Amino acid sequence: MTLKAISIDAHNHNHQRNPGFDLDLGWLRQVRMNRSALERRASTIGTRRSVKKQWQVAWLLRAITVIDLTTLNGDDSAGRVERLCAKARQPVRPEILAALGAGGLKINPGAVCVYHNFVETAVHALKGTGIPVAAVSTGFPAGLTPFETRVKEVEASVAAGAKEIDVVIERHHVLNGDWQALYDQMKAFREACGEAHLKTILGTGELATQTNVAKASLVCMLAGADFIKTSTGKEKVNADLQTSLSMIRMIRWFHEETGVEIGYKPAGGISKAKDAITFMALMKEELGNNWLQPHLFRFGASSLLTDIERQLEHNATGRYSADYRQPMV
């Protein structure tokens, strides 16, 4: 990966969106995940690749372009969202980019992700940048508000200017094996999204087994999801490599059967630059370079950007700086 290959449009307009397919229970019955095999594979990913010097810089700059810069806290305010959007406009200090030979590259995150109440604030703050706003809708994080309310929330977020909608599934549908109910809800959310991209949050830490994770992934893709996402970031267990393998391999199988490319978003607990590179290496090995672009891969994170900045500054100056030199909000 070279520096000049980093700047990518977050929305690849030549990319075919997932049109959705009928629920195929026969396909679903074929899904099995071998937990021990997943654990063995996951344990080798971070040990087999070591990226140093200018190659590390390139990987970390690419990582910035696939971050959904996120604030989803109970004390969020318009001011915090505006500061986050200012960070999205200039995620790395210009003098650091210049020192790295990347001053001419457009480096921006894949999106800014906020609650519905702050969609208009974010859209206004990002006007003219081309950075899309993502909204978490459908009763985030539990996803248990009345169904009609959740559909209206999706429609309201789209009307307010959100280009991506992160919806939460009802985990009990998965735990009870009620795949038709999960499929029907996802279809309704997909329709409510219109032209906005649909990212479905599985809440994998609450789905009990890797086979459940894989089946939920397939049902959401059949219903028309453009992305499948691990977590809300509020569960006890969030994104990990083992669960990522289950989801990524369903994406690969889905692509082999339908020809449609589905995006993947690990979220929650990814805060270190070295972890970002490990997840990106996993994507490269399992799905190929095409899945290292913003229209097919995102990190749900904010603190990750701080550590990436520290690593980039170290590459540029030979010194690690304090976190406060790269404040988020």
C-alpha positions, -999 to 999 in steps of 0.1 A, spaced: 0 0 0 16 33 -11 9 68 2 -5 80 -30 -32 52 -30 -47 64 3 -72 90 -6 -105 72 -15 -140 86 -19 -161 72 10 -190 65 -14 -178 45 -45 -205 54 -69 -197 25 -91 -203 1 -63 -235 -20 -66 -257 -17 -36 -272 -48 -21 -307 -51 -37 -319 -77 -11 -330 -113 -17 -357 -136 -5 -351 -153 28 -335 -187 21 -340 -209 51 -323 -238 32 -292 -217 30 -295 -207 66 -296 -244 77 -263 -249 61 -245 -223 82 -222 -238 109 -192 -222 126 -164 -242 142 -154 -221 172 -121 -238 179 -111 -234 143 -120 -197 144 -100 -192 176 -69 -209 160 -71 -187 129 -77 -156 149 -47 -162 172 -23 -161 142 -35 -129 125 -16 -105 147 16 -126 148 22 -131 111 23 -95 99 47 -67 110 43 -34 92 71 -9 98 83 25 86 67 40 55 45 10 51 31 15 86 24 51 77 4 41 46 -16 15 66 -24 40 93 -34 68 69 -57 43 52 -71 34 86 -81 70 92 -101 70 59 -122 40 71 -130 53 106 -166 63 115 -157 91 139 -182 86 166 -198 102 196 -226 83 212 -227 94 248 -254 104 272 -238 138 276 -234 146 239 -242 182 229 -242 203 197 -208 217 207 -192 183 211 -206 172 177 -193 204 161 -158 198 176 -159 162 163 -168 174 128 -139 199 130 -116 170 138 -131 151 108 -122 180 86 -86 179 97 -79 146 115 -41 149 114 -21 181 120 -9 195 86 27 197 97 27 160 105 13 151 71 38 173 54 67 157 73 54 123 62 52 133 26 14 131 26 6 168 26 -11 166 -8 -34 137 2 -70 141 12 -73 123 45 -107 123 61 -127 97 80 -153 75 63 -182 92 82 -192 110 114 -216 90 134 -240 106 159 -274 102 175 -305 113 155 -308 145 175 -275 158 162 -277 148 125 -286 183 114 -258 198 135 -233 174 119 -246 179 84 -242 216 88 -207 214 103 -195 191 75 -211 210 46 -188 210 16 -165 183 28 -181 153 12 -179 135 46 -212 116 51 -231 117 84 -242 84 99 -271 82 124 -277 54 149 -314 48 148 -340 22 158 -338 26 196 -300 24 199 -285 5 217 -311 -20 228 -334 -18 197 -365 -25 217 -386 6 212 -419 1 193 -413 -10 157 -433 19 142 -413 44 162 -380 29 150 -391 30 113 -401 67 117 -367 74 134 -349 60 104 -370 81 80 -365 112 102 -327 107 102 -326 104 64 -348 135 60 -324 154 83 -295 146 59 -280 113 72 -264 93 43 -259 62 64 -282 46 90 -268 22 117 -298 1 129 -299 -23 158 -314 -57 155 -336 -73 182 -312 -99 196 -341 -121 209 -351 -129 173 -317 -145 169 -317 -163 202 -352 -177 195 -343 -186 159 -371 -164 146 -354 -156 113 -385 -145 95 -392 -118 121 -356 -105 119 -357 -106 81 -390 -87 79 -378 -59 103 -345 -55 83 -365 -53 50 -386 -25 65 -356 -6 77 -340 -10 43 -371 5 27 -372 34 52 -335 42 44 -342 49 7 -309 60 -8 -291 61 25 -269 30 32 -281 5 58 -256 -8 84 -270 -34 107 -256 -38 142 -258 -74 154 -247 -69 190 -226 -100 187 -216 -101 223 -252 -110 232 -258 -137 205 -244 -166 225 -227 -186 197 -206 -180 165 -232 -199 145 -259 -174 157 -236 -146 146 -231 -161 112 -268 -168 107 -278 -133 118 -252 -119 93 -268 -139 65 -303 -129 73 -295 -92 74 -276 -94 41 -305 -112 25 -328 -84 37 -307 -58 20 -281 -46 45 -252 -27 29 -230 -33 59 -230 -57 89 -216 -44 121 -205 -62 152 -216 -41 182 -231 -10 196 -200 -5 217 -222 -8 248 -221 -46 252 -197 -64 276 -180 -80 246 -175 -59 215 -155 -65 183 -129 -93 183 -111 -112 156 -129 -145 162 -163 -129 157 -150 -109 128 -140 -141 111 -175 -155 114 -190 -123 98 -163 -119 72 -166 -154 60 -204 -150 56 -197 -119 36 -174 -139 13 -199 -167 10 -227 -142 2 -205 -126 -25 -197 -160 -40 -234 -168 -42 -249 -135 -52 -220 -114 -67 -229 -86 -42 -202 -70 -20 -213 -63 16 -193 -40 39 -180 -49 74 -178 -27 104 -161 -38 137 -170 -15 165 -163 -12 202 -129 -17 219 -107 -9 189 -85 19 203 -49 11 193 -32 16 160 -17 -19 161 -52 -34 165 -65 -14 135 -37 -28 114 -45 -64 126 -81 -60 116 -71 -45 82 -47 -75 77 -76 -98 84 -97 -81 58 -69 -82 32 -62 -119 38 -99 -130 39 -115 -107 13 -88 -89 -6 -76 -53 -11 -110 -42 -24 -124 -45 11 -99 -20 25 -119 9 11 -145 31 29 -175 18 10 -167 -18 22 -149 -14 56 -153 9 86 -141 11 122 -166 23 147 -142 43 169 -130 77 180 -102 70 205 -85 50 177 -77 82 159 -58 96 188 -35 66 189 -30 66 151 -20 103 153 5 95 180 20 68 158 22 91 128 39 118 148 64 92 160 71 82 124 76 119 115 96 131 145 110 100 163 91 110 194 58 100 210 36 128 221 11 131 249 -25 123 241 -35 159 248 -17 170 217 -43 151 196 -75 161 214 -107 146 200 -135 169 214 
